[in-house]
Amino acid sequence: VISTQSTGSGDASLAFTGSADYTATLWSATSGDALASFEHDHIVRAVDLTRDGRHAATGGRKKKLRVLGVTDGSLAESWSCVDAHSDSIKRVLFTDESGDSLLSAGGKTVRLWDVRQPSSAGASLELDLASNVNDIALCGDTLMVAHGESVAFVDAKTLVTKREHVYPFAGATRSFGGFL
């Protein structure tokens, strides 16, 4: 799993990866050097990095959602939620530059977290779906959710579905790739 983001200057100097070796790693995209790694208890399946490179998020099969602070090339856990979903976490996305708002997708749910609040407060909003989430992507204030044979277009701040499109054919997977 790889998630590359631009720094505040937009120069795409950092990359953040999750791996089957149970680590999340921050990389210099210009030199290819590993800047820091953070150990996990299982495969790191989902990662995201804020555009300014100050916050990173991870999730995976253990259902634990983490936010890591990035300071001087090091990673330190600043927030976490055990059992953030009832199934593996497939995708994490920061919704703003501050790193205060985080979306996670796992099983048949998408959850919006305010990471300024203790994880015991739970997700601030939740979107329940009829089938497992395949992928999520953020385009402005619209969250696109691929699940089952459908794509839902959802308000990213309220998690209210604006529109849903059901494909007239079966598909093995739905993914948005990196075109957004």
QUIFENMO-V85775 format. One line per field, one symbol per residue. ss: DSSP state (2 for helix, 1 for strand, 0 for the rest). phi: phi as a letter, one per 40 degrees, with the letter a starting at -180 (. if undefined). burial: 1 if it has 24 or more other C-alpha atoms within 12 Angstrom, else 0. Layout:
ss->???
phi->???
burial->???
This chain:
ss->011110000000011111000011111100000111111000011111100000111111000011111110011111111000000011111100000011111100111111000022200011110000111111100111111001111110000011111100000000000000
phi->.bbbbccdcgcfcbbbbbaccgbbbcbccccgcccabbcbcadccbaabcccgcbbbbaaccgcbbbbcbbfgbbbcbaabcfcbcbdccabaccaccgcbbcbbagbbbbbbbcccccccgccaabcbcacccababbgcbccbcafbbbbbbcccbfcccabbbccacacabacgbcc
burial->111111000000111111100111111100000011110101111111111111111111111111111100101111111111101111111111001111111111111111100010001101111001111111000011111111111111101100000000000001100000
